[in-house]
Every structure is written in C-alpha cells, then in structure tokens.
Amino acid sequence: MKKIIAFGASSSKNSINKKLATYTANLFENATVEMLDLNDYEMPLYSVDKEKKNGIPELAHAFYTKIGGADFVIISFAEHNGAYSSAFKNVLDWTSRINSKTFQEKPMLLLATSPGPRGGNTVLEIAKNRFPFQGAVVKGSFSLPSFNDNFDVEKGIVNADLKSQLLEIVNSIEL
C-alpha cells in the first residue's frame, strides 16, 4: 500500500485548502493517507542569522522526513496576496536549507482553492513553475474556484464538471 502525505498550505484552523487536500487524497485507492497540519511545524521566521546562531529547527527536519517517507504528496495552496501563505513559505524556506531538493523527487499533485472565482490560480502557477526546481515531480494540478459554492464537507465537490476534472487527474496518476 502506498503512502500519501497531504496538507493544506495554510495555518488556518478551518482551512478550505486542507479540506480540499483531504478530500482529494481520499479519492486514491489502495493508499494510506496522512494529513499534516502546518501549525505543527511553526518555526521562527527564517533568517540566515537565526540559522547561523541556532541551526535548522528540528521541526524543519521532521517535515523533511515526512516528505521523504511519502510515496506521493498532495498540497493544496492558500493564496495570500497572490503567493504562498507565510506559514507555508517559512516551512519551505527552513526545509530547503536541509536540501535544496526539498521534495526529494516525490511525485505530487498540486491543488488550490479560494472563496473567489479564480480558485487560487496565481499561487498554483507559482508552485507548478517553482516546485520542479525543488525536487518535485508534478503529476497534475487542479484549481477549485468559488469553494463555498462548489464544495460540501459531506459530499466533496458538488459541481459535476469540476468533480469530473479532478477525478480524471486522480485516475491518470499511478501510485
């Protein structure tokens, strides 16, 4: 059985991106899913001075180890001012100091959603373009627009066309 690590790239306790990542991860058959919470990896704001003085935090090593132990990674991005959330960016910055290939050649599915009609497309494009340089093997991407209209906690994606698009991506990925 393959192991999927999934998380919403947000520190919100009620993250819609964590909901989308959880839903999507559970669409894969014959896999175990471990959901991460970025709040469990809260570290000082990255700076070269802090790294020089204190080294790389143990939480960065723990996050890196979690990624390394996965067969597949799913990330759903919150979009903050057109880019990554500061919580995710900080984890990424610290972890990249362990290895610039942060994602260790792991296959990944990149997602994004937002309450608005663009569904986090700007941050999703940033990740799709940047992650291969950091050791991600991007197998697919999906944006869910207007989360509150298109997603139900009990039913998942309720828009038939969007649900079909995601299922097509999931079914195209071999674990």
C-alpha positions in Angstrom: 0.0 0.0 0.0 1.3 3.4 -1.0 1.6 6.3 1.5 0.2 9.7 0.6 1.2 12.8 2.6 -1.3 15.6 2.1 -1.8 19.1 3.6 -3.3 22.5 3.1 -0.6 25.1 2.7 -2.2 27.4 5.3 -2.2 27.9 9.0 -5.9 28.4 9.2 -7.6 26.0 11.7 -10.6 25.8 9.3 -8.5 25.8 6.1 -10.6 25.2 2.9 -7.3 24.0 1.3 -6.9 21.4 4.0 -10.5 20.3 3.3 -9.7 20.0 -0.5 -6.4 18.2 0.1 -8.1 15.7 2.5 -11.0 15.1 0.0 -8.6 14.6 -2.9 -6.1 12.3 -1.0 -9.0 10.0 -0.1 -10.0 9.6 -3.8 -6.9 7.5 -4.3 -7.5 3.8 -3.8 -5.0 1.4 -2.2 -3.3 4.1 -0.3 -2.9 5.2 3.3 -3.3 9.0 3.9 -1.5 11.0 6.5 -2.7 14.6 6.8 -0.2 17.2 8.0 -1.1 20.4 9.7 1.3 23.3 9.1 0.6 24.5 12.7 2.6 21.5 13.8 5.6 22.9 12.0 5.6 26.5 13.3 9.1 27.8 13.5 10.8 31.2 13.9 10.7 33.3 10.8 13.6 32.1 8.6 16.7 34.2 8.5 20.4 33.5 7.8 21.3 35.0 11.2 18.9 32.7 13.1 20.2 29.7 11.1 23.8 30.6 11.9 23.1 31.1 15.6 20.7 28.2 16.2 20.9 25.8 13.3 18.0 24.4 11.4 15.0 23.7 13.7 14.1 20.1 14.5 10.6 20.8 13.0 12.1 21.5 9.6 13.9 18.1 9.8 10.6 16.5 10.9 8.8 18.0 7.9 11.6 16.9 5.5 11.4 13.4 6.9 7.7 13.3 6.4 8.0 14.2 2.8 10.8 11.7 2.4 8.7 8.9 3.8 5.8 9.5 1.3 5.2 7.8 -2.0 3.0 10.7 -3.1 2.4 14.2 -1.9 -0.7 16.4 -2.3 -0.6 20.1 -1.4 -3.5 22.5 -1.7 -2.3 26.1 -1.6 -3.9 29.0 0.1 -3.3 32.2 -1.9 -2.2 35.2 0.2 -1.7 38.3 -1.8 -1.1 36.2 -5.0 1.5 33.9 -3.5 2.2 31.2 -0.8 0.9 31.8 2.7 3.6 33.0 5.0 3.2 29.8 7.1 4.0 27.6 4.1 6.7 29.8 2.8 8.5 29.7 6.2 8.3 25.9 6.3 9.6 25.8 2.7 12.5 28.2 3.5 13.7 26.3 6.5 13.3 22.9 4.9 15.2 24.0 1.8 18.2 24.6 4.0 18.4 20.9 4.6 18.3 20.1 0.9 17.5 22.4 -2.0 15.6 19.5 -3.5 13.1 19.8 -0.7 10.6 17.5 -2.3 13.1 14.7 -2.8 11.9 13.7 -6.3 8.5 12.8 -4.9 5.5 12.7 -7.3 3.0 15.4 -6.4 -0.5 16.7 -7.1 -0.8 20.4 -6.6 -4.1 22.0 -5.8 -5.5 25.3 -4.8 -8.9 26.8 -3.9 -10.3 30.0 -2.6 -13.7 31.6 -2.0 -13.2 33.6 -5.2 -13.7 32.7 -8.9 -10.0 32.3 -9.7 -9.6 29.5 -7.1 -6.0 30.3 -6.2 -4.7 30.1 -9.7 -1.9 32.6 -9.2 -0.3 30.7 -6.4 -0.9 27.4 -8.2 1.0 28.7 -11.2 3.9 29.8 -9.0 4.1 26.4 -7.4 3.8 24.5 -10.7 6.7 26.5 -12.1 8.9 26.5 -9.0 8.5 23.1 -7.4 10.4 21.1 -10.1 13.5 23.1 -9.2 13.0 22.0 -5.6 12.7 18.3 -6.4 9.0 17.9 -7.1 7.7 15.6 -9.9 4.5 17.4 -10.6 2.0 14.8 -11.9 -1.0 17.2 -12.1 -2.7 20.3 -10.8 -6.2 21.4 -10.2 -7.9 24.6 -9.1 -11.3 24.7 -7.4 -12.9 28.1 -7.9 -15.6 29.5 -5.5 -15.0 26.9 -2.8 -18.2 27.8 -0.8 -20.3 27.2 -3.9 -18.6 24.2 -5.3 -17.7 22.1 -2.2 -19.7 20.5 0.6 -18.0 18.9 3.6 -20.2 15.8 3.4 -20.3 15.4 -0.4 -17.0 16.9 -1.6 -17.0 18.7 -4.9 -20.6 19.3 -5.9 -20.1 20.8 -9.3 -20.2 17.8 -11.7 -17.8 19.3 -14.3 -15.2 20.2 -11.7 -15.6 16.9 -9.9 -15.1 15.1 -13.2 -12.0 17.2 -14.0 -10.4 16.2 -10.6 -11.3 12.6 -10.9 -9.7 12.5 -14.4 -6.5 13.8 -12.9 -6.6 11.4 -10.0 -7.3 8.4 -12.3 -4.4 9.4 -14.5 -1.9 9.1 -11.7 -0.5 5.7 -10.9 0.7 5.3 -7.3 
